[in-house]
Amino acid sequence: MKLLKKFLLLASVYLISCGGCSVHQSNVNETIGIGQTHQGGIIFYLYKDGDIGYIEGEQHGLIAAPSDQSKSAIWGWNDTKISTADGIIVGTGLKNTLDIIAGCSEAGIAAALCHRLFLEGYDDWFLPSKNELNLMYRNIGKGDSSGLGNIGGFVNGNYWSSTQYNEYDAWEQNFGYGYQTSINKYGTKYVRAIRAF
């Protein structure tokens, strides 16, 4: 009994002194910013008050995969309206992606390529919404509003967003000039996956 008490006392002292030590500790005070490599990709946006996913006092945002997933993927079937894949704002890309996959089972579509991506230990990638895609262009692409240059390595081509325009068209963005337009879903475009953190 004395041995058991001594063991428990020593174990308690050890746990208290190391604060419940963990083999893997993350740096919760880590300062992160746009353009930094983080959790499998490049940070291109930090959430602000009012954004879906914003939590006061915490740093969260969006990360772009470090390279394109395709240079010639279609968006989906061009005669099928997926009524719920019309989110435009920051925070709607994941829902759009899941809705596209549920409504169009073709394996090589842009949303499926992003959704199936496993990169650097992360498997929660998705096709960006129209506004998320534009932020990627502006902050780590050729839009260069952050002064970092094209650190995302984007080509002067058109990239798909997950935002549907109507049953025939979806939104794309040209990464050479920055304009966004709706275009036939069956056209082939570049694809760059993103994830939230």
Contact map, one row per residue, 1 for C-alpha under 8 A:
11111000000000000000000000000000000000000000000000000000000000000000000000000000000000000000000000000000000000000000000000000000000000000000000000000000000000000000000000000000000000000000000000000
11111100000000000000000000000000000000000000000000000000000000000000000000000000000000000000000000000000000000000000000000000000000000000000000000000000000000000000000000000000000000000000000000000
11111110000000000000000000000000000000000000000000000000000000000000000000000000000000000000000000000000000000000000000000000000000000000000000000000000000000000000000000000000000000000000000000000
11111111000000000000000000000000000000000000000000000000000000000000000000000000000000000000000000000000000000000000000000000000000000000000000000000000000000000000000000000000000000000000000000000
11111111100000000000000000000000000000000000000000000000000000000000000000000000000000000000000000000000000000000000000000000000000000000000000000000000000000000000000000000000000000000000000000000
01111111110000000000000000000000000000000000000000000000000000000000000000000000000000000000000000000000000000000000000000000000000000000000000000000000000000000000000000000000000000000000000000000
00111111111000000000000000000000000000000000000000000000000000000000000000000000000000000000000000000000000000000000000000000000000000000000000000000000000000000000000000000000000000000000000000000
00011111111100000000000000000000000000000000000000000000000000000000000000000000000000000000000000000000000000000000000000000000000000000000000000000000000000000000000000000000000000000000000000000
00001111111110000000000000000000000000000000000000000000000000000000000000000000000000000000000000000000000000000000000000000000000000000000000000000000000000000000000000000000000000000000000000000
00000111111111000000000000000000000000000000000000000000000000000000000000000000000000000000000000000000000000000000000000000000000000000000000000000000000000000000000000000000000000000000000000000
00000011111111100000000000000000000000000000000000000000000000000000000000000000000000000000000000000000000000000000000000000000000000000000000000000000000000000000000000000000000000000000000000000
00000001111111110000000000000000000000000000000000000000000000000000000000000000000000000000000000000000000000000000000000000000000000000000000000000000000000000000000000000000000000000000000000000
00000000111111111000000000000000000000000000000000000000000000000000000000000000000000000000000000000000000000000000000000000000000000000000000000000000000000000000000000000000000000000000000000000
00000000011111111100000000000000000000000000000000000000000000000000000000000000000000000000000000000000000000000000000000000000000000000000000000000000000000000000000000000000000000000000000000000
00000000001111111111100000000000000000000000000000000000000000000000000000000000000000000000000000000000000000000000000000000000000000000000000000000000000000000000000000000000000000000000000000000
00000000000111111111000000000000000000000000000000000000000000000000000000000000000000000000000000000000000000000000000000000000000000000000000000000000000000000000000000000000000000000000000000000
00000000000011111110000000000000000000000000000000000000000000000000000000000000000000000000000000000000000000000000000000000000000000000000000000000000000000000000000000000000000000000000000000000
00000000000001111111100000000000000000000000000000000000000000000000000000000000000000000000000000000000000000000000000000000000000000000000000000000000000000000000000000000000000000000000000000000
00000000000000111111100000000000000000000000000000000000000000000000000000000000000000000000000000000000000000000000000000000000000000000000000000000000000000000000000000000000000000000000000000000
00000000000000110111110000000000000000000000000000000000000000000000000000000000000000000000000000000000000000000000000000000000000000000000000000000000000000000000000000000000000000000000000000000
00000000000000100111111000000000000000000000000000000000000000000000000000000000000000000000000000000000000000000000000000000000000000000000000000000000000000000000000000000000000000000000000000000
00000000000000000001111110000000000000000000000000000000000000000000000000000000000000000000000000000000000000000000000000000000000000000000000000000000000000000000000000000000000000000000000000000
00000000000000000000111110000000000000000000000000000000000000000000000000000000000000000000000000000000000000000000000000000000000000000000000000000000000000000000000000000000000000000000000000000
00000000000000000000011111000000000000000000000000000000000000000000000000000000000000000000000000000000000000000000000000000000000000000000000000000000000000000000000000000000000000000000000000000
00000000000000000000011111100000000000000000000000000000000000000000000000000000000000000000000000000000000000000000000000000000000000000000000000000000000000000000000000000000000000000000000000000
00000000000000000000000111110000000000000000000000000000000000000000000000000000000000000000000000000000000000000000000000000000000000000000000000000000000000000000000000000000000000000000000000000
00000000000000000000000011111100000000000000000000000000000000000000000000000000000000000000000000000000000000000000000000000000000000000000000000000000000000000000000000000000000000000000000000000
00000000000000000000000001111100000000000000000000000000000000000000000000000000000000000000000000000000000000000000000000000000000000000000000000000000000000000000000000000000000000000000000000000
00000000000000000000000000111110000000000000000000000000000000000000000000000000000000000000000000000000000000000000000000000000000000000000000000000000000000000000000000000000000000000000000000000
00000000000000000000000000111111000000000000000000000000000000000000000000000000000000000000000000000000000000000000000000000000000000000000000000000000000000000000000000000000000000000000000000000
00000000000000000000000000001111100000000000000000000000000000000000000000000000000000000000000000000000000000000000000000000000000000000000000000000000000000000000000000000000000000000000000000000
00000000000000000000000000000111110100000000000000000000001000000000000000000000000000000000000000000000000000000000000000000000000000000000000000000000000000000000000000000000000000000000000000000
00000000000000000000000000000011111100000010010000000000000000000000000000000000000000000000000000000000000000000000000000000000000000000000000000000000000000000000000000000000000000000000000000000
00000000000000000000000000000001111100000111110000000000000000000000000000000000000000000000000000000000000000000000000000000000000000000011000000000000000000000000000000000000000000000000000000000
00000000000000000000000000000000111110000111000000000000000000000000000000000000000000000000000000000000000000000000000000000000000000000011000000010010000000000000000000000000000000000000000000000
00000000000000000000000000000001111111000110000000000000000000000000000000000000000000000000000000000000000000000000000000000000000000000000000000000000000000000000000000000000000000000000000000000
00000000000000000000000000000000001111111110000000000000000000000000000000000000000000000000000000000000000000000000000000000000000000000000000000000000000000000000000000000000000000000000000000000
00000000000000000000000000000000000111111110000000000000000000100000000000000000000000000000000000000000000000000000000000000000000000000000000000000000000000000000000000000000000000000000000000000
00000000000000000000000000000000000011111000000000000000000000100000000000000000000000000000000000000000000000000000000101000000000000000000000000000000000000000000000000000000000000000000000000001
00000000000000000000000000000000000011111100000000000000000000101100000000000000000000000000000000000000000000000000001111000000000000000000000000000000000000000000000000000000000000000000000000000
00000000000000000000000000000000000011111110000000000000000000111100000000000000000000000000000000000000000000000000000000000000000000000000000000000000000000000000000000000000000000000000000000000
00000000000000000000000000000000011111011111000000000000000000111100000000000000000000000000000000000000000000000000000000000000000000000000000000000001000000000000000000000000000000000000000000000
00000000000000000000000000000000111111001111110000000000000011110000000000000000000000000000000000000000000000000000000000000000000000000000000000000000000000000000000000000000000000000000000000000
00000000000000000000000000000000011000000111110000000000000011110000000000000000000000000000000000000000000000000000000000000000000000110011000000000000000000000000000000000000000000000000000000000
00000000000000000000000000000000010000000011111000000000000011100000000000000000000000000000000000000000000000000000000000000000000000110010000000000000000000000000000000000000000000000000000000000
00000000000000000000000000000000110000000011111100000000001111000000000000000000000000000000000000000000000000000000000000000000000000000000000000000000000000000000000000000000000000000000000000000
00000000000000000000000000000000000000000000111110111100001111000000000000000000000000000000000000000000000000000000000000000000000000000000000000000000000000000000000000000000000000000000000000000
00000000000000000000000000000000000000000000011111100100000000000000000000000000000000000000000000000000000000000000000000000000000000000000000000000000000000000000000000000000000000000000000000000
00000000000000000000000000000000000000000000001111100111000000000000000000000000000000000000000000000000000000000000000000000000000000000000000000000000000000000000000000000000000000000000000000000
00000000000000000000000000000000000000000000000111110100000000000000000000000000000000000000000000000000000000000000000000000000000000000000000000000000000000000000000000000000000000000000000000000
00000000000000000000000000000000000000000000001111111100000000000000000000000000000000000110000000000000000000000000000000000000000000000000000000000000000000000000000000000000000000000000000000000
00000000000000000000000000000000000000000000001001111100000000000000000000000000000000000111000000000000000000000000000000000000000000000000000000000000000000000000000000000000000000000000000000000
00000000000000000000000000000000000000000000001000111110000110000000000000000000000000000010000000000000000000000000000000000000000000000000000000000000000000000000000000000000000000000000000000000
00000000000000000000000000000000000000000000001111111111010110000000000000000000000000000000000000000000000000000000000000000000000000000000000000000000000000000000000000000000000000000000000000000
00000000000000000000000000000000000000000000000010001111111100000000000000000000000000000000000000000000000000000000000000000000000000000000000000000000000000000000000000000000000000000000000000000
00000000000000000000000000000000000000000000000010000111110000000000000000000000000000000000000000000000000000000000000000000000000000000000000000000000000000000000000000000000000000000000000000000
00000000000000000000000000000000000000000000000000000011111000000000000000000000000000000000000000000000000000000000000000000000000000000000000000000000000000000000000000000000000000000000000000000
00000000000000000000000000000000000000000000000000000111111100000000000000000000000000000000000000000000000000000000000000000000000000000000000000000000000000000000000000000000000000000000000000000
00000000000000000000000000000001000000000000011000000010111110000000000000000000000000000000000000000000000000000000000000000000000000000000000000000000000000000000000000000000000000000000000000000
00000000000000000000000000000000000000000000011000001110011111000000000000000000000000000000000000000000000000000000000000000000000000000000000000000000000000000000000000000000000000000000000000011
00000000000000000000000000000000000000000011111000001100001111100000000000000000000000000000000000000000000000000000000000000000000000000000000000000000000000000000000000000000000000000000000000011
00000000000000000000000000000000000000000011111000000000000111110000000000000000000000000000000000000000000000000000000000000000000000000000000000000000000000000000000000000000000000000000000001111
00000000000000000000000000000000000001111111100000000000000011111000000000000000000000000000000000000000000000000000000000000000000000000000000000000000000000000000000000000000000000000000000001111
00000000000000000000000000000000000000001111000000000000000001111100000000000000000000000000000000000000000000000000000000000000000000010000000000000001000000000000000000000000000000000000000111100
00000000000000000000000000000000000000011100000000000000000000111111000000000000000000000000000000000000000000000000000000000000000000000000000000000000000000000000000000000000000000000000000111100
00000000000000000000000000000000000000011100000000000000000000011111000000000000000000000000000000000000000000000000000000000000000000000000000000000001100000000000000000000000000000000000000000000
00000000000000000000000000000000000000000000000000000000000000001111100000000000000000000000000000000000000000000000000000000000000000000000000000000001110000000000000000000000000000000000000100000
00000000000000000000000000000000000000000000000000000000000000001111111000000000000000000000000000000000000000000000000000000000000000000000000000000000010000000000000000000000000000000000011110000
00000000000000000000000000000000000000000000000000000000000000000011111000000000000000000000000000000000000000001100000000000000000000000000000000000000000000000000000000000000000000000000011110000
00000000000000000000000000000000000000000000000000000000000000000001111110000000000000000000000000000000000001001000000000000000000000000000000000000000000000000000000000000000000000000000111100000
00000000000000000000000000000000000000000000000000000000000000000001111110000000000000000000000000000000000000000000000000000000000000000000000000000000000000000000000000000000000000000001111000000
00000000000000000000000000000000000000000000000000000000000000000000011111000000000000000000000000000000000000000000000000000000000000000000000000000000000000000000000000000000000000000001111000000
00000000000000000000000000000000000000000000000000000000000000000000011111100000000000000000000000000000000111000000000000000000000000000000000000000000000000000000000000000000000000000011111000000
00000000000000000000000000000000000000000000000000000000000000000000000111110000000000000000000000000000000111000000000000000000000000000000000000000000000000000000000000000000000000001111100000000
00000000000000000000000000000000000000000000000000000000000000000000000011111000000000000000000000000000000011100000000000000000000000000000000000000000000000010100000001000000000000001111000000000
00000000000000000000000000000000000000000000000000000000000000000000000001111100000000000000000000010001010011000000000000000000000000000000000000000000000000000000000000000000000000001100000000000
00000000000000000000000000000000000000000000000000000000000000000000000000111111000000000000000000000001000000000000000000000000000000000000000000000000000000000000000100000000000000001100000000000
00000000000000000000000000000000000000000000000000000000000000000000000000011111000000000000000000000000000000000000000000000000000000000000000000000000000000000000001110000000000000011100000000000
00000000000000000000000000000000000000000000000000000000000000000000000000001111100000000000000000000000000000000000000000000000000000000000000000000000000000000000001100000000000000000000000000000
00000000000000000000000000000000000000000000000000000000000000000000000000001111110000000000000000000000000000000000000000000000000000000000000000000000000000000000001100000000000000000000000000000
00000000000000000000000000000000000000000000000000000000000000000000000000000011111000000000000000000000000000000000000000000000000000000000000000000000000000000000011100000000000000000000000000000
00000000000000000000000000000000000000000000000000000000000000000000000000000001111110000000000000110010000000000000000000000000000000000000000000000000000000000001001000000000000000000000000000000
00000000000000000000000000000000000000000000000000000000000000000000000000000000111111000000000000000000000000000000000000000000000000000000000000000000000000000000000000000000000000000000000000000
00000000000000000000000000000000000000000000000000000000000000000000000000000000011111100000000100100000000000000000000000000000000000000000000000000000000000000000000000000000000000000000000000000
00000000000000000000000000000000000000000000000000000000000000000000000000000000011111100000001110110000000000000000000000000000000000000000000000000000000000000111000000000000000000000000000000000
00000000000000000000000000000000000000000000000000000000000000000000000000000000001111110000000100000000000000000000000000000000000000000000000000000000000000000111100000000000000000000000000000000
00000000000000000000000000000000000000000000000000000000000000000000000000000000000111111001101100000000000000000000000000000000110000000000000000000000000000000011000000000000000000000000000000000
00000000000000000000000000000000000000000000000000000000000000000000000000000000000001111101100000000000000000000000000000000000111100000000000000000000000000000010000000000000000000000000000000000
00000000000000000000000000000000000000000000000000000000000000000000000000000000000000111111000000000000000000000000000000000000111100000000000000000000000000000000000000000000000000000000000000000
00000000000000000000000000000000000000000000000000110000000000000000000000000000000000011111100000000000000000000000000000000000101100000000000000000000000000000000000000000000000000000000000000000
00000000000000000000000000000000000000000000000000111000000000000000000000000000000000001111110000000000000000000000000000000000100100000000000000000000000000000000000000000000000000000000000000000
00000000000000000000000000000000000000000000000000010000000000000000000000000000000000111111111100000000000000000000000000000001100000000000000000000000000000000000000000000000000000000000000000000
00000000000000000000000000000000000000000000000000000000000000000000000000000000000000110111111110000000000000000000000000000111100100000000000000000000000000000110000000000000000000000000000000000
00000000000000000000000000000000000000000000000000000000000000000000000000000000000000000011111111000000000000000000000000001111100000000000000000000000000000000000000000000000000000000000000000000
00000000000000000000000000000000000000000000000000000000000000000000000000000000000010100001111111100000000000000000000000000000000000000000000000000000000000000000000000000000000000000000000000000
00000000000000000000000000000000000000000000000000000000000000000000000000000000000111100001111111110000000000000000000000000010100000000000000000000000000000000110000000000000000000000000000000000
00000000000000000000000000000000000000000000000000000000000000000000000000000000000010000000111111111000000000110010000000000110000000000000000000000000000000000100000000000000000000000000000000000
00000000000000000000000000000000000000000000000000000000000000000000000000000000000000000000011111111100000000100000000000000000000000000000000000000000000000000000000000000000000000000000000000000
00000000000000000000000000000000000000000000000000000000000000000000000000000000010110000000001111111110000000000000000000000000000000000000000000000000000000000000000000000000000000000000000000000
00000000000000000000000000000000000000000000000000000000000000000000000000010000010010000000000111111111000000100000000000000000000000000000000000000000000000000100000000000000000000000000000000000
00000000000000000000000000000000000000000000000000000000000000000000000000000000000000000000000011111111100000110000000000000000000000000000000000000000000000000000000000000000000000000000000000000
00000000000000000000000000000000000000000000000000000000000000000000000000000000000000000000000001111111100000000000000000000000000000000000000000000000000000000000000000000000000000000000000000000
00000000000000000000000000000000000000000000000000000000000000000000000000000000010000000000000000111111100000000000000000000000000000000000000000000000000000000000000000000000000000000000000000000
00000000000000000000000000000000000000000000000000000000000000000000000000011000000000000000000000011111110000000000000000000000000000000000000000000000000000000000000000000000000000000000000000000
00000000000000000000000000000000000000000000000000000000000000000000000000000000000000000000000000001111111000000000000000000000000000000000000000000000000000000000000000000000000000000000000000000
00000000000000000000000000000000000000000000000000000000000000000000000000010000000000000000000000000001111110000000000000000000000000000000000000000000000000000000000000000000000000000000000000000
00000000000000000000000000000000000000000000000000000000000000000000000000000000000000000000000000000000111110011000000000000000000000000000000000000000000000000000000000000000000000000000000000000
00000000000000000000000000000000000000000000000000000000000000000000000011000000000000000000000000000000011111011000000000000000000000000000000000000000000000000000000000000000000000000000000000000
00000000000000000000000000000000000000000000000000000000000000000000000011110000000000000000000000000000011111111000000000000000000000000000000000000000000000000000000000000000000000000000000000000
00000000000000000000000000000000000000000000000000000000000000000000010011110000000000000000000000000000000111111100000000000010000000000000000000000000000000010000000000000000000000000000001000000
00000000000000000000000000000000000000000000000000000000000000000000000000100000000000000000000011011000000011111110000000000110000000000000000000000000000000000100000000000000000000000000000000000
00000000000000000000000000000000000000000000000000000000000000000000000000000000000000000000000010001000001111111111000000000000000000000000000000000000000000000000000000000000000000000000000000000
00000000000000000000000000000000000000000000000000000000000000000000110000000000000000000000000000000000001111111111100000000000000000000000000000000000000000000000000000000000000000000000000000000
00000000000000000000000000000000000000000000000000000000000000000000100000000000000000000000000000000000000001111111100000001110000000000000000000000000000000000000000000000000000000000000001111000
00000000000000000000000000000000000000000000000000000000000000000000000000000000000000000000000010000000000000111111100000111110000000000000000000000000000000000000000000000000000000000000000000000
00000000000000000000000000000000000000000000000000000000000000000000000000000000000000000000000000000000000000011111110000101000000000000000000000000000000000000000000000000000000000000000000000000
00000000000000000000000000000000000000000000000000000000000000000000000000000000000000000000000000000000000000001111111000111000000000000000000000000000000000000000000000000000000000000000000000000
00000000000000000000000000000000000000000000000000000000000000000000000000000000000000000000000000000000000000000001111111111000000000000000000000000000000000000000000000000000000000000000000000000
00000000000000000000000000000000000000010000000000000000000000000000000000000000000000000000000000000000000000000000111111100000000000000000000000000000000000000000000000000000000000000000000000000
00000000000000000000000000000000000000110000000000000000000000000000000000000000000000000000000000000000000000000000011111000000000000000000000000000000000000000000000000000000000000000000000000000
00000000000000000000000000000000000000010000000000000000000000000000000000000000000000000000000000000000000000000000011111100000000000000000000000000000000000000000000000000000000000000000000000000
00000000000000000000000000000000000000110000000000000000000000000000000000000000000000000000000000000000000000000000011111111000000000000000000000000000000000000000000000000000000000000000000000000
00000000000000000000000000000000000000000000000000000000000000000000000000000000000000000000000000000000000000000011111011111000000000000000000000000000000000000000000000000000000000000000000000000
00000000000000000000000000000000000000000000000000000000000000000000000000000000000000000000000000000000000000000010110001111100000000000000000000000000000000000000000000000000000000000000000000100
00000000000000000000000000000000000000000000000000000000000000000000000000000000000000000000010000000000000000000111110001111110000000000000000000000000000000000000000000000000000000000000000011110
00000000000000000000000000000000000000000000000000000000000000000000000000000000000000000000110010000000000000100110000000011111000000000000000000000000000000000000000000000000000000000000000011100
00000000000000000000000000000000000000000000000000000000000000000000000000000000000000000000110110000000000001100110000000001111100000000000000000000000000000011100000000000000000000000000001111000
00000000000000000000000000000000000000000000000000000000000000000000000000000000000000000001110000000000000000000000000000000111111110000000000000000000000000001100000000000000000000000000000111000
00000000000000000000000000000000000000000000000000000000000000000000000000000000000000111111110100000000000000000000000000000011111110000000000000000000000000001110000000000000000000000000000000000
00000000000000000000000000000000000000000000000000000000000000000000000000000000000000111000000000000000000000000000000000000001111111000000000000000000000000001110000000110000000000000000000000000
00000000000000000000000000000000000000000000000000000000000000000000000000000000000000011100000000000000000000000000000000000001111111100000000000000000000000000000000000000000000000000000000000000
00000000000000000000000000000000000000000000000000000000000000000000000000000000000000011110100000000000000000000000000000000001111111110000000000000000000000000000000000000000000000000000000000000
00000000000000000000000000000000000000000000000000000000000000000000000000000000000000000000000000000000000000000000000000000001111111111000000000000000000000001000000000001000000000000000000000000
00000000000000000000000000000000000000000000000000000000000000000000000000000000000000000000000000000000000000000000000000000000011111111100000000000000000000000000000000001000010000000000000000000
00000000000000000000000000000000000000000001100000000000000000000000000000000000000000000000000000000000000000000000000000000000001111111110000000000000000000000000000000000000000000000000000000000
00000000000000000000000000000000000000000001100000000000000000010000000000000000000000000000000000000000000000000000000000000000000111111111100000000000000000000000000000000000000000000000000000000
00000000000000000000000000000000000000000000000000000000000000000000000000000000000000000000000000000000000000000000000000000000000011111111111100000000000000000000000000000010010000000000000000000
00000000000000000000000000000000000000000000000000000000000000000000000000000000000000000000000000000000000000000000000000000000000001111111111111000000000000000000000000000000000000000000000000000
00000000000000000000000000000000011000000001100000000000000000000000000000000000000000000000000000000000000000000000000000000000000000111111101111110000000000000000000000000000000000000000000000000
00000000000000000000000000000000011000000001000000000000000000000000000000000000000000000000000000000000000000000000000000000000000000011111111101011111000000000000000000000000000000000000000000000
00000000000000000000000000000000000000000000000000000000000000000000000000000000000000000000000000000000000000000000000000000000000000011111111100001111110000000000000000000010000000000000000000000
00000000000000000000000000000000000000000000000000000000000000000000000000000000000000000000000000000000000000000000000000000000000000001101111100001100010000000000000000000011110000000000000000000
00000000000000000000000000000000000000000000000000000000000000000000000000000000000000000000000000000000000000000000000000000000000000001111111110001100000000000000000000000010110000000000000000000
00000000000000000000000000000000000000000000000000000000000000000000000000000000000000000000000000000000000000000000000000000000000000001111111111111100000000000000000000000000000000000000000000000
00000000000000000000000000000000000000000000000000000000000000000000000000000000000000000000000000000000000000000000000000000000000000000110001111110000000000000000000000000000000000000000000000000
00000000000000000000000000000000000000000000000000000000000000000000000000000000000000000000000000000000000000000000000000000000000000000111000111111000000000000000000000000000000000000000000000000
00000000000000000000000000000000000000000000000000000000000000000000000000000000000000000000000000000000000000000000000000000000000000000010000111111000000000000000000000000000000000000000000000000
00000000000000000000000000000000001000000000000000000000000000000000000000000000000000000000000000000000000000000000000000000000000000000011000111111110000000000000000000000000000000000000000000000
00000000000000000000000000000000000000000000000000000000000000000000000000000000000000000000000000000000000000000000000000000000000000000001111101111110000000000000000000000000000000000000000000000
00000000000000000000000000000000000000000000000000000000000000000000000000000000000000000000000000000000000000000000000000000000000000000001111100011111110000000000000000000000000000000000000000000
00000000000000000000000000000000001000000000000000000000000000000000000000000000000000000000000000000000000000000000000000000000000000000001100000011111110000000000000000000000000000000000000000000
00000000000000000000000000000000000000000100000000000000000000010110000000000000000000000000000000000000000000000000000000000000000000000001100000000111110000000000000000000000000000000000000000000
00000000000000000000000000000000000000000000000000000000000000000110000000000000000000000000000000000000000000000000000000000000000000000000100000000111111000000000000000000000000000000000000000000
00000000000000000000000000000000000000000000000000000000000000000011000000000000000000000000000000000000000000000000000000000000000000000000110000000111111110000000000000000010000000000000000000000
00000000000000000000000000000000000000000000000000000000000000000000000000000000000000000000000000000000000000000000000000000000000000000000000000000000111110000000000000000011000000000000000000000
00000000000000000000000000000000000000000000000000000000000000000000000000000000000000000000000000000000000000000000000000000000000000000000000000000000011111000000000000000111100000000000000000000
00000000000000000000000000000000000000000000000000000000000000000000000000000000000000000000000000000000000000000000000000000000000000000000000000000000011111100000000000000111000000000000110000000
00000000000000000000000000000000000000000000000000000000000000000000000000000000000000000000000000000000000000000000000000000000000000000000000000000000000111110000000000011110000000000000110000000
00000000000000000000000000000000000000000000000000000000000000000000000000000000000000000000000000000000000000000000000000000000000000000000000000000000000011111000000000011110000000000000111100000
00000000000000000000000000000000000000000000000000000000000000000000000000100000000000000000000000000000000001000000000000000010000000000000000000000000000001111100000001111000000000000000111100000
00000000000000000000000000000000000000000000000000000000000000000000000000000000000000000000000000000000000000000000000000000011110010000000000000000000000000111110000001111000000000000000000000000
00000000000000000000000000000000000000000000000000000000000000000000000000100000000011000000100110010000000000100000000000000011110000000000000000000000000000011111000001100000000000000000000000000
00000000000000000000000000000000000000000000000000000000000000000000000000000000000011110000100100000000000000000000000000000000110000000000000000000000000000001111100001100000000000000000000000000
00000000000000000000000000000000000000000000000000000000000000000000000000000000010011100000000000000000000000000000000000000000000000000000000000000000000000000111111011100000000000000000000000000
00000000000000000000000000000000000000000000000000000000000000000000000000000000000001000000000000000000000000000000000000000000000000000000000000000000000000000011111111100000000001000000000000000
00000000000000000000000000000000000000000000000000000000000000000000000000000000100000000000000000000000000000000000000000000000000000000000000000000000000000000001111111000000000000000000000000000
00000000000000000000000000000000000000000000000000000000000000000000000000000111110000000000000000000000000000000000000000000000000000000000000000000000000000000001111110000000000000000000000000000
00000000000000000000000000000000000000000000000000000000000000000000000000001111100000000000000000000000000000000000000000000000000000000000000000000000000000000000111111000000000000111000000000000
00000000000000000000000000000000000000000000000000000000000000000000000000000100000000000000000000000000000000000000000000000000000000000000000000000000000000000001111111100000000001111000000000000
00000000000000000000000000000000000000000000000000000000000000000000000000100000000000000000000000000000000000000000000000000000000000000000000000000000000000011111110111110000000001111000000000000
00000000000000000000000000000000000000000000000000000000000000000000000000000000000000000000000000000000000000000000000000000000010000000000000000000000000000011111100011111000000111100000000000000
00000000000000000000000000000000000000000000000000000000000000000000000000000000000000000000000000000000000000000000000000000000010000000000000000000000000001111000000001111100000111100000000000000
00000000000000000000000000000000000000000000000000000000000000000000000000000000000000000000000000000000000000000000000000000000000011000000000000000000000001111000000000111110011110000000000000000
00000000000000000000000000000000000000000000000000000000000000000000000000000000000000000000000000000000000000000000000000000000000000000000000000000000000111100000000000011111111100000000000000000
00000000000000000000000000000000000000000000000000000000000000000000000000000000000000000000000000000000000000000000000000000000000000001000111000000000011111100000000000001111111000000000000000000
00000000000000000000000000000000000000000000000000000000000000000000000000000000000000000000000000000000000000000000000000000000000000000000010000000000001110000000000000000111110000000000000000000
00000000000000000000000000000000000000000000000000000000000000000000000000000000000000000000000000000000000000000000000000000000000000000000011000000000000100000000000000000111111000000000000000000
00000000000000000000000000000000000000000000000000000000000000000000000000000000000000000000000000000000000000000000000000000000000001001000011000000000000000000000000000001111111100000000000000000
00000000000000000000000000000000000000000000000000000000000000000000000000000000000000000000000000000000000000000000000000000000000000000000000000000000000000000000000000001110111110000000000000000
00000000000000000000000000000000000000000000000000000000000000000000000000000000000000000000000000000000000000000000000000000000000000000000000000000000000000000000000000111100011111000000000000000
00000000000000000000000000000000000000000000000000000000000000000000000000000000000000000000000000000000000000000000000000000000000000000000000000000000000000000000000000111000001111100000000000000
00000000000000000000000000000000000000000000000000000000000000000000000000000000000000000000000000000000000000000000000000000000000000000000000000000000000000000000100011110000000111110000000000000
00000000000000000000000000000000000000000000000000000000000000000000000000000000000000000000000000000000000000000000000000000000000000000000000000000000000000000000000111110000000011111010000000000
00000000000000000000000000000000000000000000000000000000000000000000000000000100000000000000000000000000000000000000000000000000000000000000000000000000000000000000000111000000000001111110000000000
00000000000000000000000000000000000000000000000000000000000000000000000001111100000000000000000000000000000000000000000000000000000000000000000000000000000000000000000111000000000000111110000000000
00000000000000000000000000000000000000000000000000000000000000000000000001111100000000000000000000000000000000000000000000000000000000000000000000000000000000000000000000000000000000011111000000000
00000000000000000000000000000000000000000000000000000000000000000000000011100000000000000000000000000000000000000000000000000000000000000000000000000000000000000000000000000000000000111111100000000
00000000000000000000000000000000000000000000000000000000000000000000001111100000000000000000000000000000000000000000000000000000000000000000000000000000000000000000000000000000000000000111110000000
00000000000000000000000000000000000000000000000000000000000000000000011111000000000000000000000000000000000000000000000000000000000000000000000000000000000011110000000000000000000000000011111000000
00000000000000000000000000000000000000000000000000000000000000000001111110000000000000000000000000000000000000000000000000000000000000000000000000000000000011110000000000000000000000000001111100000
00000000000000000000000000000000000000000000000000000000000000000001111110000000000000000000000000000000000001000100000000000010000000000000000000000000000000110000000000000000000000000000111110000
00000000000000000000000000000000000000000000000000000000000000011011110000000000000000000000000000000000000000000100000000000011000000000000000000000000000000110000000000000000000000000000011111000
00000000000000000000000000000000000000000000000000000000000000011001100000000000000000000000000000000000000000000100000000001111000000000000000000000000000000000000000000000000000000000000001111100
00000000000000000000000000000000000000000000000000000000000001111000000000000000000000000000000000000000000000000100000000001111000000000000000000000000000000000000000000000000000000000000000111110
00000000000000000000000000000000000000000000000000000000000001111000000000000000000000000000000000000000000000000000000000011100000000000000000000000000000000000000000000000000000000000000000011111
00000000000000000000000000000000000000000000000000000000000111100000000000000000000000000000000000000000000000000000000000001000000000000000000000000000000000000000000000000000000000000000000001111
00000000000000000000000000000000000000100000000000000000000111100000000000000000000000000000000000000000000000000000000000000000000000000000000000000000000000000000000000000000000000000000000000111
